[in-house]
Amino acid sequence: MIGERIRAARCERGISMSTLAEATGLTSSAISQIERGLIDPSLRSLRAISAALDTPIFALFVEPQLPDIVVRKNERRSFLPPERTVMHELVTPDLQGKLEVIETHLEPGGSTCEEPLPHAGEECLVVLEGVAEVLILEQAYVLQEGDSIYIYEGLPHRVTNKGEGILRTLSALTPAVF
């Protein structure tokens, strides 16, 4: 609906109804009625509104396209390093946002890396299944299913599977760094 798009554009820019009315030559009441879908604006009014909002007029007619926001389990992008003791799956749709979520599977005895490595951004890791040893600097933390650990930016760390079965973890990282 055009009125909803006008309201969204106005609010996004922090413009009050009265300021928009003044800039367009319309009344605040007319702007309110247009935004609520009670009246249809003329083409002349739409041109004035789009100019005042610094928005192309066509943008008021086009439905905004949402990016893909659902990632099906069988459609996750995965990364399997050469040593094949660890597999990472991207749970978030892509790496374009500020947040990245990764599910990691480690075979018994497997580690995420040989030596603890730092990365940009912060990370919160949750053990979904198994037993993990998280080495941060020289301190080892043993985590069971349901436990979590917060890893501050730049701290070298490594995750090792200390259990007898597959270790599954879920990591949320910000910003996306993987």
C-alpha positions as CSV (number, residue, x, y, z in Angstrom):
1,M,0.0,0.0,0.0
2,I,1.4,3.4,-1.0
3,G,0.3,5.1,2.2
4,E,2.3,2.6,4.3
5,R,5.4,3.1,2.2
6,I,5.1,6.9,2.5
7,R,4.8,6.5,6.3
8,A,7.8,4.2,6.4
9,A,9.9,6.5,4.3
10,R,8.8,9.5,6.4
11,C,9.6,7.8,9.7
12,E,12.9,6.4,8.4
13,R,14.0,9.9,7.6
14,G,12.7,11.3,10.9
15,I,10.3,13.7,9.2
16,S,7.1,14.7,11.1
17,M,3.7,14.8,9.4
18,S,3.5,18.5,9.7
19,T,7.0,19.0,8.2
20,L,6.0,16.8,5.2
21,A,2.8,18.6,4.8
22,E,4.6,22.0,4.8
23,A,7.1,20.7,2.2
24,T,4.4,19.3,-0.1
25,G,1.7,22.0,0.2
26,L,-0.7,19.4,1.6
27,T,-2.3,19.5,5.0
28,S,-1.3,17.3,7.9
29,S,-4.7,15.8,7.8
30,A,-4.3,14.9,4.1
31,I,-0.9,13.3,4.8
32,S,-2.4,11.3,7.7
33,Q,-5.3,10.1,5.5
34,I,-3.0,9.1,2.7
35,E,-0.7,7.2,5.1
36,R,-3.7,5.4,6.6
37,G,-5.1,4.5,3.1
38,L,-8.3,6.5,3.6
39,I,-7.6,8.6,0.4
40,D,-5.6,8.0,-2.7
41,P,-3.1,10.8,-3.5
42,S,-3.1,12.4,-6.9
43,L,-0.1,12.1,-9.1
44,R,0.8,15.7,-8.3
45,S,0.7,15.0,-4.6
46,L,2.8,11.8,-5.0
47,R,5.4,13.8,-6.9
48,A,5.5,16.4,-4.1
49,I,5.7,13.7,-1.4
50,S,8.5,11.8,-3.2
51,A,10.5,15.0,-3.7
52,A,10.1,16.0,-0.1
53,L,11.1,12.5,1.0
54,D,14.0,12.4,-1.5
55,T,12.6,9.1,-2.7
56,P,12.1,8.1,-6.4
57,I,8.3,8.1,-7.0
58,F,8.5,4.5,-8.3
59,A,9.8,3.4,-4.9
60,L,6.4,4.2,-3.5
61,F,4.8,1.7,-5.8
62,V,7.3,-1.2,-5.5
63,E,7.0,-3.8,-2.8
64,P,10.3,-4.0,-0.9
65,Q,12.1,-7.3,-1.5
66,L,13.1,-9.2,1.6
67,P,16.4,-11.1,1.3
68,D,16.2,-14.8,1.8
69,I,15.8,-15.1,5.5
70,V,15.2,-18.9,5.8
71,V,18.0,-21.4,5.6
72,R,16.8,-25.0,5.4
73,K,19.0,-27.6,7.1
74,N,19.6,-29.4,3.9
75,E,20.5,-26.2,2.0
76,R,23.2,-24.9,4.4
77,R,26.5,-23.9,2.9
78,S,29.2,-26.1,4.5
79,F,33.0,-25.9,4.7
80,L,35.0,-29.1,5.2
81,P,38.7,-28.5,5.7
82,P,41.3,-31.0,4.3
83,E,41.8,-32.7,7.7
84,R,38.1,-33.7,7.7
85,T,37.7,-33.9,11.4
86,V,35.6,-30.8,11.5
87,M,32.7,-29.5,9.4
88,H,31.2,-26.0,9.6
89,E,27.8,-25.2,8.3
90,L,26.6,-21.6,7.8
91,V,23.2,-21.3,9.6
92,T,22.6,-17.6,8.6
93,P,21.6,-17.0,5.0
94,D,24.9,-15.2,4.1
95,L,27.8,-13.2,5.5
96,Q,26.3,-9.8,4.5
97,G,24.8,-9.0,7.9
98,K,26.4,-8.1,11.2
99,L,25.7,-11.6,12.7
100,E,27.0,-15.0,11.6
101,V,25.8,-18.3,13.1
102,I,27.7,-21.5,12.4
103,E,27.0,-25.1,13.4
104,T,30.2,-27.1,13.8
105,H,30.6,-30.9,13.9
106,L,33.8,-32.3,15.3
107,E,34.8,-36.0,15.2
108,P,36.1,-37.5,18.5
109,G,39.5,-36.1,19.1
110,G,39.1,-33.5,16.4
111,S,39.9,-29.8,16.8
112,T,38.9,-26.6,15.0
113,C,42.6,-25.8,14.5
114,E,46.1,-27.0,15.4
115,E,47.1,-24.0,17.4
116,P,44.6,-21.6,19.1
117,L,43.8,-18.8,16.7
118,P,42.2,-15.3,17.2
119,H,39.7,-13.7,14.9
120,A,38.0,-10.4,14.7
121,G,34.7,-10.0,16.5
122,E,33.1,-11.7,19.4
123,E,31.8,-15.2,19.6
124,C,29.3,-17.1,21.8
125,L,29.6,-20.9,21.5
126,V,26.9,-23.3,22.7
127,V,27.4,-27.1,23.0
128,L,24.5,-28.8,21.3
129,E,25.8,-32.4,21.7
130,G,28.9,-33.9,23.2
131,V,31.8,-32.7,25.3
132,A,34.0,-29.8,24.2
133,E,37.2,-28.5,25.5
134,V,37.7,-24.8,24.7
135,L,41.2,-23.5,25.1
136,I,41.5,-19.8,25.4
137,L,45.0,-18.5,25.9
138,E,46.3,-21.1,28.4
139,Q,43.0,-21.8,30.1
140,A,41.0,-25.0,29.2
141,Y,37.2,-25.0,29.8
142,V,35.3,-28.3,29.5
143,L,31.7,-27.8,28.3
144,Q,28.9,-30.3,28.4
145,E,25.7,-30.3,26.3
146,G,23.8,-27.0,26.9
147,D,26.9,-25.1,28.3
148,S,28.1,-22.0,26.5
149,I,31.2,-19.8,26.5
150,Y,31.7,-16.2,25.5
151,I,34.9,-15.5,23.6
152,Y,36.1,-11.9,23.5
153,E,37.5,-10.4,20.3
154,G,41.1,-11.3,19.5
155,L,41.5,-14.0,22.0
156,P,43.3,-17.1,20.5
157,H,41.1,-20.2,21.0
158,R,40.6,-23.7,19.9
159,V,37.7,-26.2,20.4
160,T,38.5,-29.9,20.7
161,N,36.0,-32.8,20.9
162,K,36.8,-34.6,24.2
163,G,33.8,-37.0,24.0
164,E,33.4,-40.3,22.4
165,G,30.8,-39.2,19.8
166,I,30.3,-36.3,17.5
167,L,30.6,-32.8,19.0
168,R,28.0,-30.3,17.7
169,T,28.3,-26.7,18.6
170,L,26.5,-23.5,17.6
171,S,28.5,-20.3,17.4
172,A,27.2,-16.8,17.0
173,L,29.8,-14.3,15.8
174,T,29.6,-10.6,15.3
175,P,30.6,-9.2,13.0
176,A,30.5,-12.0,10.4
177,V,34.1,-13.1,10.0
178,F,34.1,-16.7,8.8
